[in-house]
Amino acid sequence: MSVTLNHRVSGQGKPVLLLHGVFGSHENLGGVSQRLQDEWQIHGLDHRNHGKSPHTDTMDYPAMAEDVVRYLDEQGLDRVSLLGHSMGGKVAMQVALSYPERVEKIIVADIAPVAYKPRHDAILEGMKGLDLSGVRSRKEADEALQPHVDTPEVRQFLLKNLERIPDHEKTASGPVFRWRLNLPVIEACYGNLAAAPVCSKPFRGPVLFIKGADSAYIQTRHQEEIDRLFPNARLEVIEGTGHWLHAEKADEFAEVCRRFLREG
């Protein structure tokens, strides 16, 4: 069953939906939104079990695509362009493959339409093992997470999911923070998130894959599957970036997206 997604809308023009990656929220693509909202109406969405969107017991790409289509219906949007990073890129691909009549074009940032081996075991272990009953500050949470996640920028990204418990909900001796995302379901459904999009026939609209040159998520061996599912796709590479290309080279990433969205 689909759910109503939390969202933020900015700008004017043709609609473009931004779809974030796992453990994220629409805020993670805020820089992209700021750079594109002068020409397009930008819709930043929180996926189910992320951000401020509803928590559910299930999570896979067909269900997440249904959530996006429900959002289109609720907003009165007929056809849109989609821009998705990582997990959000797979959601964008799934929407295009399952509901091609609702999609004008898609931009897929640093992910391929293939199944991946687990890449977030340490992150899941660290987040699960964080004893929030004893955490009184974000600094303490950061220190507790460090043995599992050694990159400070990744820890800060993950800790954006910590929210303070409202005063009327907490007790004097109870925890100060809680996870905003639905960590147990994300862990239980992680295999679904590592899987490839489900496809019965290809999407023949315009597709742009953007790869971070230093990232291994899109590889030469994936090209055959990209061509099979998206015969009108092309690839651009942004040098000097990894998987977080939209943050590492924000201006260049936005300009690549801008040129593609303007075409046609």
N, C-alpha and C positions, 0 to 999 in steps of 0.2 A: 504494500500500500504506500502510495506517495505521501509526502509531507510538504507543508508550507515552509519554504526556506527563508531564513533571515537574510536581509539584503540591504544594500545602500545604493542609491541612484544619484548620479551627478552628470552634469553636462547636457547638451542638446544635440540632436542629430539622429542618424541611424543607430539602432541599438546594438551594443556589443556587450556580451556577458563575460565576466572574468571568473574563472574557476580555479581555486587554489589547490595546493597539494596536501598530502596527508599531514596531520598534526597542525594544520594551518587554519586560517580564516580569511575572509575577504580583505582584512587589513594588510595581509602579506603582499597583495598586489596593489596596494594603495598608490605606490609610486607610478605604476603603469596607468592607473586611473587618472591621476593628476596630469600626466603627460598627454593623454588622449582625449580628455573630456572637452577640449576646445573644439573638436570636430564631431565627436560622437556622444551619444547618450550611453554612459557606462553603468552597467548593473553589476555590482560586486556581490557575489552570493557566498553564504556559508553552507557547505555541504551538511547533510545529515550527520549527527554525532560530532559535529565540529562547530566552533564559534558559538553563536547564540541560536542555532537551528535546533529543532527537536531531536531528542535521543530516540533511537529505535533499536530493536533487537537484531535487525538484519542490516547488511551493508554489502552491496555488490554493484557492478556497473549498470546492469539493466535497471535496478531500482533507483540508482542515483540519476540516471538519465530520465526516468519518469518524474523525479522531483523537479528537474529542470524544465521539462515540458509542462508540468503543473504550474510552475512559476510563469512561464510564457502565457498560459491560459489566464492565470489570475491577473496578470499585468496587461492583458489584451494585446500581446505581441504576436504577430503572425510569423515572420521570418526574422532571424537574427544572425549575427556573426558571433562566434565563440572563440575565446582565448583561454586556454587552459595550461597550467604548469604542472608537470609531473602527474600525480594522480588526477588532477583537474584536466590535464591533457587527455587522459584516457576517458574521462567522463565526456569531454567534448567529442572525442571520436565516437563514443557509444551513442550519443545523441544524434550525430550525423548519420551513423550507420542504421539506427533504428527509426529515426524520424527525419529523413532527408528533406521532406517538404517544409520543415520548420527552420532549416539551416541555409544561410546564404554562403558562408565560407567559414573555415576554422583555422586557427593558429594553434599549433601544438608546440609547447616549449619543453624541450629536452626530455622527451619520452617517446618510445616507439610502441606500436600496437602488438606487443609481444608479452609473453609471461616472463617475469624476472624471478631470480632466486631471492630469498629474504635478505633485506639490506638494513633492517631496522631493529634487529634483535637486541643490540646493546641499548638502544634508546628505549625500547619497550621495557626491558629489564630495569633500567634506571628509573623510569617514570613510575613503574609499578612498585618498585622498592622504596620510593620516596615516602617516608613516614610523615605525613602531613600533620599528625597529631602533635609533633614536637617542633614544627617549623613556625617561626614567628616573624620571619622577614624573607624577602626574595633573595637576599644575600645568603642566608642559611640554606635556602632551597638550591641555590646555585652551587654552593660548596658540597651539598649532599649528592648532587647529580654529577659532579665532576669525575668521580672514579669510573663512571659508565660512559660519559660523553666528554671527551677531552677538548673539543673545540669550543671556545667561549661563545662564538657567534651562534653556533647550533644550540647551545644551552639557553641563550637568551631568546632564541626563536621558540624553543619548547616551553620556556617559562612564561611566555605570553599567555599560555593556556591556564595559568594559575589565576584564580580570582578570589578576592577577599569575600568571605562569607558575610552577608549583611548582618548588622547588629541584632536585628529582631529574630534572626535564625540561629545565632550561635550562643553558646553558654560560656560562663566565665572561665572554665577550665578546658573548654573544647578547642578544636582546631581553628586557626585563623584563616587558612586558605583551603580551597578545594579545586579539583580539576574542572575546568569548564567543558572540556570535551569528554566523550563517553569512552574512556580508555578501555574498559573490559570488552566492549563490543568491537572496537577497532582491533584489539589484539585477537579476539576470537575470529574475526572476519579478515584477518590480514592476508590469508591465502587468496581470498577473492580480490583484494586490492592489488596483489602481485600478478594476478591473472591478466590475460589479454582481453580486449573488448570482444563481445559476442557479435557475430556477423552472419547474415544470411546472403547479403549481396553488397557490392561495393558502393561507396559514396562517390559520386562523380563530380561534385562541386569543387571549387578551388580550395586547396589545402596548402598551408605553409608550415613545414617543420623547421624549428629553430634549434640548433645544437650549440651548446657550449663547447668550445674546442677542446677543453681539458676534461670534459665529462665523458664517461663510458656508457651513458644510457642509450644513446643512438649510435649503432655500429654499422659498418658496411654490410654485415650479414643480415641486417634487418631490412635492407632495401627491397628485397623481393616481396616481403609481406606488406611493406608500405605501398609498393606499386600495385599489389593485388587488391588491397582494400581501398586505396585512394589513388586511382590512376591519374588524377589531375593534381598531383602533389609535387612540390619542389622543396628543396632543402637549402637553408642558409646557415652559415656557421659564424658565430661571433668569437673572434680570437681573444685569448687571455681571460676566458671565463670558464667556470665549472657548471655544476648543476643549477646554481642560483644565479644564472645569467641575467635575469631581469633585475636583480639587485646589484650585481657586481658591475654591470655596464648598462645602467638604467637608461641613459639617454640613447645609446646606440640601439638597445633592444626596442625601445619605444619607436625609434625612427624606422627600424625594419618593419615593425607592425604597421606603422602609419602608411608606409609605401604600399604594403599589401592590401590594407583595407581600402585605400583610395582606388585601387585598380578596378576597372570595369564599371 
